[in-house]
Amino acid sequence: MARNGRSRLFKRGGRYWGDFRALGGKREPLVAPGERAATTDRLIAETLLADRIRQLQEQRRNKVLLGVEDRAGLQEYASRHLVLKQKSGRTTDRVLVQLETQLRRACEHFGSGRELASIIVNDVQGFTEWLQQQPNGRGGTLGPGTVRHHLNALSNLYRRAASERRVPSGYNPVRDMMDKPTARSREAKWLEVPDAALLLEAARGYGPEHREDTIPFLHALVGAFLLTGGRTHEVLGLEVSDISFDRRTVTFRPNQHRRLKTDSAQRTMPLWPQLEEILQEHVFGADGPLGEGLLFPSPRTDEMITDVRKALDHIAGRAGWEPGEIRSKMFRHTYCAARLQTLDHGAPISPFTVAKEMGHGGDSLVKRIYGHLGEVRHRSEVVEYRVENHRDVLGERLTALG
């Protein structure tokens, strides 16, 4: 037991531990940030011991002065946090899945039963370094932006914990960390109008004979992405009733399949002539008119499609791109760049008009992020990607497509 009522260092298997029973704790290994096992360095061990003593003393003061008695474990409280987020109705299912993954990794690193109030800034720094070594599923490791999302998820959990008095008011070791990783600032990927036309033509030749990743209406789906600029889940969640051929409009609104990101994301925009042609064939094609429900239902489940990457890789390969180069997010940037070059009653289109079509409350994001200046200039009254307008630019690439 602790000598003279004080915490002490001791060794076990050549590594340092701390005995904190005098402060209401227990015997614990003294693990430095970024390490998995207790330290063998006495100076480091003494520093970790002092930090843990201060922590336990603060917990005792909080219990007496603030009434914080519930020693919430990380995994148990993370589950509660996710349930409450779902009940609030302000977090989409897609985001909840991401949060669950991020918090599961936190539990894996810290330990599922780790008390929230025992995690300090040094621990979060160790978590950050650990995340930076985790595989991303593409042959690399998690990038700074992804790591930052994990930290934001943990920070948000601490905000709720403080509001429920599970930790002292203002206690948030993530917020208190000085140097957090940030995503590298670089221009997002997008397609020039001729390139978008080539990709759309490649999608037109994508038929149902392709493997289990087949999306028989891929031409219509890629057309909807390129000619609306909608976010990925917005386009995948479109319903047949969202397309009005009479008024020539496309409407993005919440439905049972998905929510929208913000209030301003609910909007109605033009149904461009090229998209009207493509969707007329899709809705009233050989198999008869589509009924109610999703415009692009999964061929296997009739539910909302969740992943189009394999199909995009196939048509991208046909058009000369490498696997992974074409992703649905870049279609939104492509639409914005193309739309900014269109005319509105003979005058250049207003960035604010483009921003409203993309579901933004103002035009700052269009000017700062989405407005790309391409090398190929064009001015027209409509957004369109027709290969016949760009044969001189595409040349052999179009010929190779067949």
N, C-alpha and C positions, 0 to 999 in steps of 0.2 A: 504494500500500500504506500501512498505518498507519505514521505517523511515530514514530520513536524507540520502536517496540514498544508504542505506546499506541493505544487506540481514538480515533477523531476524528469530528467532524462534517464533512459536505461537502454541497454543494447539487447537485441534479440537476433540471433543468427548473423551477427556482425553489422546489423543496421540499427539506426536509432529510432526509438519509440518515445512517446511521452505518456506519463501517467497523470491524468487530469481528474482523478476521482475526488480530490479535495475540493474541486470547483463544480462538482455535479456532473462531470464528464466520465470518461472511461479511458482505458489504455488505447492509444491510437498510433499507427505508424506515421512518422514525420516525412511526408512525401513532398519534394520540391516541385514547383510548377513545371509541367512538361515531362515529368518522370512518372513511372508506374509503380516503382518500389520505394521503400523508405531509404533515406539518404545514408551514406556511410561517412559523410563529412560532419565533424562535430560542430564547426562554426555555423554551417547551414542549419544543422539540427537545432542549435541554440536560438537562431533567428526564428525558425518555424515554431519552436516551443513558445517563444515570447508572443508571437502573433496569435497563436491559439489560446494562450492565457488571456490576452486582451479580449478576444472574441467571447470566451466563456464568461468573463467578468461583465462584458456588456450585455450578454443575454440575461445574466442575473439581475442587473440593474433594470433592464427592460421589463422583466417580469414583475419587479417590485413597483417601478414608477409608471409603466405604461400598460401593464396588464397583459403583455404578450406572453401567453402561456403555451399555446398550441405549437408544438415542435413539428411543423409540417415537413413531411418527407417529399423529396422532389418528384418522384413518379406519381405518388398519390395526388399531390397538388396539381401536377401537370394535367392529369386526367380530369380533375375538377375544372381547371382553367379551360380546357377544350370543350367540355360539355356546356359551360356557361357561354362560351363564344358561339357555339352552335345555337343555343336557345335565344341569343340576342337577335338572331336573324340578320346581322350586319356583316357576317363573314361567309363567303361562299364555300361550298363543299370542296372545291379545288384548293382553296387557300387553307382550309382545315387539314386537308391531307398533307400539305407542305409543312404546316406547323407541327403536326403530329410527328413527322419524320425528323424535324429539327429538334424537338424536345426529346424524342427517343434517343437521339445521339447525345444530348446533354445527360440523360440518365445513364447511358452506357459509360460515359466518361467519369461523371461524378459519383455514380452509384445510385441505384434507384431509391434507397432509403436515406440518402444524404439530406440532413436538415437544411432548409433554405437559409436560415440565419448563419449557418457555418461556412457558407461559400463566400469567400472574400475576393478582392480584386486580383490577387495573385493566382487564385484558383481559376478565375475567368481567363487570365492571361494564358495559363496552362491549357485550358480548354481551346483557346484560339489556336495555339501552336499545334495541338492535337488534331484539330479540324483541318489545318493546312496540310496535314500528311495523309488525310483520308482519300481514297480513290473516288474519282468522279464518274466512273463507269465508262469513260471514253479513253482510257489509257493514261490519264493524267491524275492530278489531285484537285481538290476543291479550290476554286479561285477566290480572290479577296471579296468579290461581291457576294458569293454564296456563303462564305464564312460570316460576313456581316449580317446576312439574313438570319443565320442561326443566333447570333448575338442579339439581334432585335427581338426575336421570338422569346428568348430568355429574359430580356429586359422587360418585355410586356407582361410576362408572367409575374415578375417582381412588382410591377405596378399594381397588379390585382392583389398580390399577397399583402402589400402595404395597406391597401384600401380595406382589406379584411382583417387587419391587425395580426396577420400570421408572421410578419416581420415588423420591426420598428418603422414608424413613419419616415419616409425618405430613404429607406435602406434599399439600395440597388447597386450591387457590385459591378454590373455591366455598365451602367451609366457613369460610374466613378472611374472607369478605366480610361486612361489618357489617350493612348494611341490605338484606335480601332482600325481594322483593315477597311479599305474602301475599294469599290470596283474601279478598274482602270477606265479612265475617260477616253473614249475613242468613238469615232463616228460609226453609227450602226450600219449594218450591211443592208443594201437595197439593190434594186435592179433598174438599169436604164430601161426606157420604154421598149426599144428593140429586143433587149434580153427578155423582158417580161412577155413580149409577144411570142418569142421563140419557146419559152417555157409553157405558155398556154397552148401553143400548137402541139408541143410534145404531149401535154395532158390529153389533148383531143384524141390521140392515137392509143391511149391507155385503155385496154379492154379487159373483160372479165376472165380472160384466160390466164391471168397472172396469179400466182400462189395464194396463200391464205391472207395476205395483206391487201387483197384486192378491194378497191373502192370503185365500183363500176361507174359512178358519176363523178370521177375525179376532175374531169374537164369543167363541169359545172361548179364544183367546189373551189377549184383554183381560180376560176373566173370570179366567183363571189368574193374571194379573198382580195384579188387584185383590183376589182372594180367597185369595192365598197370601202376598203381600208379598215374594216372591222377588226377588232381584237380577235384572237384565235377562238376563244370560247364564245364570243358573240356570234361569229359566223357559223360555228358548228352547232349552235343552239337556235339558229333561225327556224321558224316554223313556216309552213306553206302560206298561212294567212298573213305573214309579215311581208309578202311580196304582192304588190298591187299592180297588175298589168294595165288596169283601167287608168289609174292615176299616175302610173310609171314612177312608183316610189318603193323604197326599201325601208322598213321600220325596225329598229332595234329596241326591244322592250323586254322586261323580265318575263320569264315563264317558269313552268314547273321543272324545266331541264337545267336552267342556269339563271343566276342573277346577273345584274350589270355592275360594273366596277364602281360607278358614282351616279348621282342623280342626273348629271348632265350627259351621261352615257345613253340615256333614253332619247332617241332622236329619229327623225325621218329624213331621208336623203334621196337624191335622184336615182332612178333605175336607168342607168346608161344604156343606150341602144344596143351595144355589144352584149352586155349582160342580159338584157331583155331577150335577145335572140337565143343565148345559151340556156337561160332558164325556161324559156318557152319549150324548148326541146326536152329539157329535163322533166318539167312538170307534166307536159302533155305528150310525152314520147310514145314509143311503140307499146309499152306496157300499160298504157292508159293513164288518165290523169291521177296525180297523187292526191290522196285524201287529206284529212286533217292530220296535224302532228308535225314532226320534224321534216324540214326540207331535205336534210342530209342524214337520214337515220343509218345507224350501223347495219351493214348487210347481214350480220350474224345475229344481232340481238334486238334490232329496232330501237335501241337506246341511242343516246348521244355518242358520237365518235369521240374517243379520247386521245388518239394518237395517229397522226398522218405521216410520221417521219419516213417509214419504209416506202410508202407510196411516192412521197416526194423524192426520195433517193432514186427511185426507179425512173421517173420521168426526167429528173435532173441528169442522170447518166445518159439518157437518150439524147439530151441536148448539149452534152459536153461538160457538165459539171461533175465534181467528185462527190461521193457520198458525204452527207453532213453539211454541204455548202448551201443548200437551199432549205430554209425553214420558214414556217408560216409567219413568224414575227416580221420578217423582212418585207412581206407583202404590204403591211400597213405603211411602212416607210416609202415603199414604191408608189403606193396610191397617192400619198401626200405630195411626193415630188412631182408626179405626173399632173395632179390636180392644180398645183401652183402654177403650172404652165398653161392652163386653160384660160379662156376668155369668158367674161360675163357681160353680155350685151356689148361686145366689142372692146371692153376694157379688161386689163388683167384682174384676175379673181382676187378678192380680198382674203388675206390670211385668216381673218376672223371667220369668214364663211367656211373655209376649209376646216378650221378648228371645230366648228359646230358639227360639221359632217362627221368628224372623227370622234365626237363625243367628249370634247374638252370644254371647260367653262370659259376659257380665254385663249388668245392666240400665242401666248408665250412659249408653250411647248412646240408648236409648229415652227416658230421662228428659231428656237434654240436647238431642237433635237430632230424634228421630223422633216424640216425643209432642206432637202439635199439639192445641190446644184449639179445637174448632169452635164455631160459633154454633148449630148444630142439635144438640140433645141427644137421645140415644136410649139405651135400655137393652134388651138382648135377650140371649138365650143364644147366638146365632150371629152371625157376620159375614155381612151380605147387603146388596145394593144393588138393591132392587126398586122400579121406578117407581111401582107401584100404592100403595106406602106413602108416597109423597111428592108426590102430585098437587097438593096444596094449596100446596106450596112451589114446585114447578116451574111450575105454571100454564101461561102462554102458551108458554114454552120447550118444554114437552112437546107442546103442540098443534102448534107449528111443525115439530116433528120428523116429525109425521105418523105 
